[in-house]
Amino acid sequence: LCCLDLLCIHSLLLTSTSSALFVGGRYYQELWPSTFEHCSGKSQSPINIETGKTIYDSSLPAIVLEGYDLSDKALLKLQNNGHTLQLNLPSTMHIVQGFDNMFIAAQLHFHWGTKEVPGSEHTIDNVHFPAEIHVVHYNSKYASLQEAATKPDGLAVLGGFIGIGLLENENYENILSSLTDVSLEETNTEIPGFNVRHLLPPNLERFYRYNGSLTTPPCFQTVNWTVFNDTISVSRKQLAALEDTLKAGQSLLSRNFRAAQLLHGREVYSSFKTLETTKGNGYILAIAFGALFAITLLSFIIYAVQQRKKYSRFQKDSRQNVIYKPATKEEA
């Protein structure tokens, strides 16, 4: 693979139009379809995942990765390409289970926002996460990433939501510690290899699956998306470094996420029952509280009926113990 950067797929096109599409790091999404026809297609990404409308598919196998634990002697190219932070990956990294064919890793990159605006591309029930990681792979049946990117079954992207935790994430520090070395657009550096698997959630069995596209031009609709349900946590300080360090031209590179696209009839599948999600737990709690209320109401009704019967018996007994005496003249 002569180049692991997705931009190689369309380098000539994007070089001539990048100034209009990514001015100062901002995504001018409304301009994309006029230059890249696929960007107005009906299978675009990212999307909003409505957990209540996903289809549970028990046949979806867990994602199994191979070769992700890299030696620190392997040097990886980290670059600021003007619209994201990208790490090129060796072709020895594979997805060996999860799809019909083996998929070969090419690169990973990030999408983020600001302290005020969370920047994940995908959303869950219309909720954004602070950031999102994408690990891009291509189908091993094709000779290169460039060839695969134009094929319907060409690409598989693993997406993970990044949240804020109390502790620093040492795995992410492998990348974030070098941000100042690539602070300017079109700069790059090399970092030692590490276990890239640890950038993804611990549980790779719980995910959403749908057919979509690249989230930047040329927006080829050739991506089999896997979006993990569980999140990865970094510290607030680490996220701030990602939000505040990189430049695009003279401007800060931030809010580099595309808006959610319409499904246009596409189905979103889940490898787990959605009742296990946060929304599902809320549904279970609602049922539990409803049942508790019904039991309480029923108990009250039974108690009220018993008290009424008891009162009726008391009145009957009281009437039986009363002796009628005609009124005397004095009483009249």
C-alpha positions as CSV (number, residue, x, y, z in Angstrom):
1,L,0.0,0.0,0.0
2,C,1.8,3.1,-1.2
3,C,-0.2,5.5,0.9
4,L,-2.3,4.9,4.0
5,D,-4.0,8.3,4.0
6,L,-7.6,8.2,2.9
7,L,-7.0,11.5,1.2
8,C,-4.8,9.6,-1.4
9,I,-8.1,8.3,-2.8
10,H,-9.0,11.7,-4.0
11,S,-5.8,13.8,-3.4
12,L,-6.0,15.7,-6.7
13,L,-9.7,16.6,-6.2
14,L,-9.3,17.5,-2.5
15,T,-6.1,19.5,-2.9
16,S,-7.8,21.8,-5.4
17,T,-10.9,22.3,-3.2
18,S,-9.8,21.9,0.4
19,S,-9.5,25.7,0.9
20,A,-13.2,25.9,0.1
21,L,-14.4,22.9,2.0
22,F,-12.3,23.1,5.2
23,V,-11.6,26.8,5.8
24,G,-9.9,27.3,9.1
25,G,-10.8,23.8,10.1
26,R,-14.5,24.4,9.7
27,Y,-16.6,22.0,7.7
28,Y,-18.5,23.8,5.0
29,Q,-20.8,20.8,4.5
30,E,-23.3,22.7,2.4
31,L,-20.7,23.0,-0.3
32,W,-19.7,19.4,-0.5
33,P,-22.4,18.1,-2.9
34,S,-21.7,20.7,-5.5
35,T,-18.1,19.3,-5.9
36,F,-18.6,15.7,-4.7
37,E,-21.8,14.1,-6.0
38,H,-21.7,11.2,-3.6
39,C,-22.1,13.6,-0.6
40,S,-25.8,14.1,-1.5
41,G,-26.4,10.3,-1.7
42,K,-29.0,8.4,0.3
43,S,-26.5,6.2,2.3
44,Q,-24.5,8.9,3.9
45,S,-22.8,9.0,7.3
46,P,-22.8,9.8,10.1
47,I,-26.3,9.1,11.4
48,N,-28.3,9.4,14.6
49,I,-28.8,5.9,16.1
50,E,-32.3,5.6,17.5
51,T,-31.9,2.7,19.9
52,G,-35.6,2.0,20.1
53,K,-35.7,1.5,16.3
54,T,-32.6,-0.7,15.9
55,I,-33.0,-4.3,14.9
56,Y,-31.4,-7.0,17.1
57,D,-29.4,-9.4,15.0
58,S,-28.1,-12.3,17.1
59,S,-26.0,-13.5,14.1
60,L,-23.7,-10.5,14.2
61,P,-20.3,-11.9,15.4
62,A,-18.1,-10.1,17.8
63,I,-15.3,-8.1,16.3
64,V,-11.9,-9.9,16.7
65,L,-8.7,-7.9,16.0
66,E,-5.3,-9.3,15.1
67,G,-1.9,-7.6,15.1
68,Y,-3.1,-4.5,17.0
69,D,-0.4,-4.8,19.7
70,L,2.5,-3.1,18.0
71,S,6.1,-3.1,19.1
72,D,7.5,0.2,20.3
73,K,10.2,-0.3,17.7
74,A,7.6,0.3,15.0
75,L,7.3,4.0,14.1
76,L,3.9,5.3,13.2
77,K,3.2,8.5,11.3
78,L,1.1,11.0,13.1
79,Q,-0.2,14.0,11.1
80,N,-2.3,17.1,11.1
81,N,-3.9,17.2,7.7
82,G,-5.9,20.3,8.2
83,H,-9.2,18.7,9.2
84,T,-8.3,15.9,11.6
85,L,-5.5,14.2,13.5
86,Q,-4.6,11.0,11.7
87,L,-2.3,8.1,12.6
88,N,-1.3,5.8,9.8
89,L,-1.4,2.1,10.6
90,P,0.6,-0.9,9.3
91,S,-1.0,-3.4,7.1
92,T,-0.3,-6.1,9.6
93,M,-3.3,-5.0,11.7
94,H,-6.5,-6.9,10.7
95,I,-10.1,-7.5,11.5
96,V,-10.2,-11.3,11.4
97,Q,-13.8,-11.8,12.6
98,G,-16.9,-9.8,12.2
99,F,-17.2,-9.8,8.4
100,D,-17.1,-12.2,5.5
101,N,-13.6,-11.3,4.6
102,M,-10.5,-10.1,6.5
103,F,-10.1,-6.4,6.6
104,I,-6.7,-4.6,6.7
105,A,-6.1,-1.5,8.8
106,A,-5.1,1.7,7.1
107,Q,-5.4,4.6,9.5
108,L,-7.3,6.0,12.5
109,H,-8.4,9.6,13.1
110,F,-10.6,11.7,15.4
111,H,-13.5,14.0,15.4
112,W,-14.1,16.5,18.2
113,G,-15.8,19.7,19.2
114,T,-15.2,22.4,21.8
115,K,-15.7,22.6,25.6
116,E,-19.2,23.9,24.9
117,V,-20.1,21.8,21.8
118,P,-19.5,18.0,21.9
119,G,-18.0,16.7,18.7
120,S,-18.8,13.1,18.0
121,E,-20.1,12.4,14.5
122,H,-22.6,9.7,15.3
123,T,-25.2,10.4,18.0
124,I,-27.2,8.0,20.2
125,D,-30.8,9.1,20.5
126,N,-29.8,12.6,19.4
127,V,-27.0,12.9,22.0
128,H,-23.5,13.8,21.0
129,F,-20.4,12.5,22.8
130,P,-17.3,14.7,23.4
131,A,-15.3,13.1,20.6
132,E,-15.2,10.0,18.3
133,I,-12.4,7.7,17.0
134,H,-12.6,6.0,13.6
135,V,-10.3,3.1,12.7
136,V,-10.4,2.6,8.9
137,H,-9.9,-0.8,7.3
138,Y,-10.2,-2.0,3.7
139,N,-11.3,-5.4,2.3
140,S,-8.4,-7.8,1.8
141,K,-10.0,-8.9,-1.5
142,Y,-8.8,-5.7,-3.0
143,A,-5.2,-4.7,-3.8
144,S,-5.3,-1.3,-2.1
145,L,-7.2,1.2,0.0
146,Q,-7.7,3.3,-3.1
147,E,-9.3,0.4,-5.0
148,A,-11.4,-0.7,-2.1
149,A,-12.8,2.8,-1.4
150,T,-14.8,2.7,-4.6
151,K,-16.3,-0.8,-4.0
152,P,-19.7,-1.4,-2.3
153,D,-18.0,-3.9,0.2
154,G,-14.7,-2.1,0.2
155,L,-14.4,-0.4,3.7
156,A,-15.1,-1.2,7.3
157,V,-14.8,1.5,9.9
158,L,-14.8,0.9,13.6
159,G,-16.2,3.9,15.5
160,G,-15.9,4.5,19.2
161,F,-17.3,7.2,21.4
162,I,-14.9,9.2,23.6
163,G,-16.2,10.4,26.9
164,I,-14.7,12.3,29.9
165,G,-13.5,10.4,32.9
166,L,-11.8,11.3,36.1
167,L,-8.5,9.6,35.2
168,E,-6.0,10.2,32.5
169,N,-6.1,7.5,29.8
170,E,-2.5,6.3,29.4
171,N,-3.3,4.6,26.1
172,Y,-4.5,7.8,24.5
173,E,-1.4,9.6,25.9
174,N,0.6,7.7,23.3
175,I,-0.9,10.0,20.7
176,L,-1.9,13.1,22.6
177,S,1.6,13.6,24.1
178,S,2.8,14.5,20.6
179,L,0.1,17.0,19.6
180,T,2.5,20.0,19.9
181,D,4.7,18.3,17.3
182,V,1.9,18.5,14.7
183,S,0.1,21.6,15.9
184,L,0.4,23.2,12.4
185,E,-1.5,22.1,9.4
186,E,0.4,19.6,7.1
187,T,2.9,18.8,9.8
188,N,3.8,15.2,10.9
189,T,5.9,13.3,13.3
190,E,6.7,9.7,14.2
191,I,5.6,8.0,17.4
192,P,6.5,4.6,18.8
193,G,4.1,1.7,18.3
194,F,1.8,0.7,21.1
195,N,-1.3,-1.5,21.6
196,V,-3.8,0.3,19.4
197,R,-6.5,-2.1,20.6
198,H,-6.6,-0.1,23.9
199,L,-7.9,2.9,22.0
200,L,-11.2,1.1,21.5
201,P,-13.8,0.0,24.2
202,P,-13.0,-3.1,26.2
203,N,-16.2,-4.8,25.0
204,L,-16.2,-5.3,21.2
205,E,-19.3,-7.5,21.3
206,R,-21.9,-4.7,21.8
207,F,-22.2,-2.5,18.7
208,Y,-24.5,-1.1,16.0
209,R,-24.1,-1.9,12.4
210,Y,-25.3,-0.1,9.2
211,N,-24.2,0.7,5.7
212,G,-23.0,4.2,5.1
213,S,-20.2,6.4,3.7
214,L,-17.0,8.3,4.4
215,T,-17.9,11.3,6.5
216,T,-15.7,13.6,4.5
217,P,-15.5,14.1,0.7
218,P,-15.6,12.3,-1.6
219,C,-18.3,10.6,0.7
220,F,-18.1,7.3,-1.1
221,Q,-21.0,5.1,0.1
222,T,-18.8,2.0,0.6
223,V,-18.5,1.8,4.3
224,N,-19.7,-1.0,6.6
225,W,-20.0,0.9,9.9
226,T,-19.5,-0.7,13.3
227,V,-20.3,1.8,16.1
228,F,-19.5,0.4,19.5
229,N,-22.1,0.9,22.3
230,D,-19.6,1.3,25.1
231,T,-17.4,4.5,25.4
232,I,-13.8,5.1,26.0
233,S,-12.9,7.7,28.7
234,V,-10.1,10.3,28.7
235,S,-9.5,13.1,31.2
236,R,-10.9,16.6,30.7
237,K,-7.3,17.8,30.3
238,Q,-6.6,15.3,27.5
239,L,-9.7,16.2,25.6
240,A,-8.9,19.9,26.0
241,A,-5.5,19.2,24.4
242,L,-7.2,17.8,21.4
243,E,-9.6,20.7,21.2
244,D,-7.1,23.5,21.7
245,T,-3.7,22.5,20.2
246,L,-4.1,21.8,16.5
247,K,-4.3,24.5,13.8
248,A,-5.9,24.6,10.4
249,G,-4.2,27.4,8.6
250,Q,-4.2,30.3,11.1
251,S,-7.4,29.1,12.9
252,L,-8.0,26.5,15.6
253,L,-8.9,23.1,14.3
254,S,-12.1,22.2,16.1
255,R,-15.7,21.1,15.5
256,N,-14.6,18.8,12.7
257,F,-17.7,16.7,12.7
258,R,-20.3,16.2,10.0
259,A,-24.0,16.6,10.9
260,A,-26.1,13.5,11.1
261,Q,-27.5,12.4,7.8
262,L,-30.9,10.9,7.0
263,L,-31.4,7.2,6.9
264,H,-33.5,7.1,3.8
265,G,-35.0,3.7,4.7
266,R,-31.7,2.1,5.9
267,E,-31.9,-0.3,8.8
268,V,-29.6,-0.1,11.8
269,Y,-28.8,-3.4,13.5
270,S,-27.5,-4.1,17.0
271,S,-25.5,-7.1,18.2
272,F,-27.3,-6.8,21.6
273,K,-30.9,-6.4,22.8
274,T,-31.6,-2.7,23.1
275,L,-33.2,-3.2,26.5
276,E,-29.6,-3.6,27.7
277,T,-28.8,0.0,26.7
278,T,-29.3,3.0,28.9
279,K,-32.5,3.7,27.2
280,G,-33.6,0.1,27.7
281,N,-32.8,0.4,31.4
282,G,-34.9,3.4,31.7
283,Y,-37.7,1.5,30.0
284,I,-37.3,-1.3,32.5
285,L,-37.4,1.2,35.4
286,A,-40.5,2.7,34.0
287,I,-42.2,-0.7,33.9
288,A,-41.0,-1.4,37.4
289,F,-42.3,1.8,38.8
290,G,-45.6,1.3,36.9
291,A,-46.0,-2.2,38.4
292,L,-45.2,-0.9,41.8
293,F,-47.8,1.8,41.5
294,A,-50.3,-0.7,40.3
295,I,-49.6,-3.0,43.2
296,T,-49.9,-0.1,45.6
297,L,-53.2,1.0,44.1
298,L,-54.6,-2.6,44.2
299,S,-53.5,-2.9,47.8
300,F,-55.3,0.3,48.7
301,I,-58.5,-0.8,46.9
302,I,-58.4,-4.1,48.7
303,Y,-57.9,-2.3,52.0
304,A,-60.7,0.1,51.3
305,V,-63.1,-2.7,50.4
306,Q,-62.2,-4.6,53.6
307,Q,-62.7,-1.5,55.7
308,R,-66.1,-0.8,54.1
309,K,-67.2,-4.4,54.8
310,K,-66.0,-4.1,58.3
311,Y,-67.9,-0.8,58.8
312,S,-71.1,-2.3,57.3
313,R,-71.0,-5.2,59.7
314,F,-70.5,-2.8,62.6
315,Q,-73.6,-0.8,61.5
316,K,-75.6,-4.0,61.2
317,D,-74.6,-5.2,64.7
318,S,-75.4,-1.8,66.2
319,R,-78.9,-1.8,64.8
320,Q,-79.6,-5.3,66.2
321,N,-78.6,-4.1,69.7
322,V,-81.0,-1.1,69.8
323,I,-84.4,-1.7,71.7
324,Y,-87.1,0.6,70.4
325,K,-89.1,2.5,73.1
326,P,-92.1,4.5,72.3
327,A,-91.8,8.1,73.2
328,T,-93.5,9.2,76.5
329,K,-95.3,12.4,76.9
330,E,-92.3,13.9,78.7
331,E,-90.1,13.0,75.8
332,A,-92.4,14.5,73.3
